[in-house]
Amino acid sequence: MQAMLLFVGYSCKLLHCKGNSCVMRINSAKFRYIHGLSQFIQRARLTSSRKLLDTDGRQKWHMEQVAPFVTYSNSSKITTFTQDGKLSEHLRPDSRSSELRHKGRTGVLLINTGSPASLDVSDVREYLRRFLSDGRVVDLHPVLRFLVLNLFILRTRPKESAAAYSNIWDSERGSPLIYHCLDMAKCLQEKLGEEHYDIRVAMQFSDPSIPESLVYFRQRGIDRIVLLPLFPQYASSSTGSCIEIAYREASKVYATPYLHVVPAFYDHDAYISAYAQMIRKHLGENLEKCDHLLISFHGVPEKHCIRTDETRIHCLQFEDCCGRITQANRNCYRAQSFETARLLSKKLGLSEANYTVAFQSRLAAAGVEWIKPYTDQVLVTLAQRGIKRLGVVVPSFIADCLETLEEIGIRGKETFLEAGGEEFFLVPCLNSSPIWAEALIRILKDSCPWELKGSH
């Protein structure tokens, strides 16, 4: 039977064989001829291992054994000959049609730092190892960084961090940082729609990772990708690191995608307004629930700021170096943080006497100075000054995480109350709130060099 099919195929110039697969080429003129042979080939057990192609401009049909039918299928139709000689056709989706549906779409990648996979100490250790092995996070000589990490930090820190994570871990959803970012992406996708945009979440040092997200876009034919680091203020250890990872991974493929990076949005009115609304929602329209507002930002080593100053005569060289944004400090994390605080206080109608800026989350290391003032010390100072009701907001974070919920919400609160304070109010991060989704769309719209379709 197989020999007969090969003879018929070659004699009619219908059969194209390559490797172990045979593909029938059929045009409309030869269709009836093949129909007449259907009773013979229905018993043939021929299958195809090749994907459907039409690159040469002609239809190439697969023969598949689907007893008791004989089925011929192309990229758009399945044609079936039944035993009684009847013919039926119906449409079928295929991979190329799916790819074409994705043509012209833009991928948006919301990037954050990451989180351990679980509360298990081994998972926390692995996350810390990946995080602290990054040369932009701990900018020591690679050999020295390896020794410090493996001889000191990873011996004690994982167990301590696992205990801290257990205080904020959701029994069903896991890490707050991860699920808040996923909710954020879902909310943004609903507002932008799926016709033009595909919104994904990626983490620098955990899953879902940046490399696998870029693969996801590539497999769907999405070559235009917006990288949106969820870090309002620029720091080499956060924004710089995630951009480096994305560029490195994108360069590994021959057809590199078009990457557009949304710049730091520390002074964008949409971001400032969204946080101002969140503060008023939790502290009152006139912040009547608190006597003072502490605006806390994540800290970075001083040398990270100094290295962004190309003039070498501005950053941290005099007391008021962060008093305003200049050409010299435009990429300085500390200067951008103070600018955020100024804009936020202006939006809230606060005078300088009614708010304080501080920096948290410093990693103690001999000889390494971190930007000041320190949040834990400021909490004590404010309580000793007679501040009884303190409101705290952490605008360097978009999603609640260990640094907001545990470091500030638990330990920071204890520090303030033990120092003489009476009430402590932590304002939640923007997370997946509707006001933040609208603000994100504005930030994307103002950043993208093309029209943002589907936005409201």
ABEGO torsion letter per residue (X at the ends): XAAAAAAAAAAAGABBBBEABBBBBBBAAAAAAAAAAAAAAAABBBBBABBBBAAAGBBBBBBBBBOABBBBBBAABBBBBBAAGBBBBBBBBBAAAAAAAABGBBBBBBBBAEBBABABAAAAAAAAAAAAABAAABBBBAAAAAAAAAAAAAAAAAAAAAAAAAAABBAAAEBAAAAAAAAAAAAAAAAAEAAABBBBBBBAABOBBAAAAAAAAAAAGBABBBBBBABABBBAABAAAAAAAAAAAAAABABBBBBBBBBBAAABAAAAAAAAAAAAAAAEAAGAABABBBBBBBBBBAAAAAAABAAGAABGABAAAAABBBAAAAABAAAAAAAAAAAAAAAAGBBAAABBBBBBGBBBBBGBBBBOBBAAAAAAAAAAAGBABBBBBBAABABBBAAAAAAAAAAAAAAAAAAGBABBBBBBBAEABAAAAAAAAAAAAAABABBBBGBX
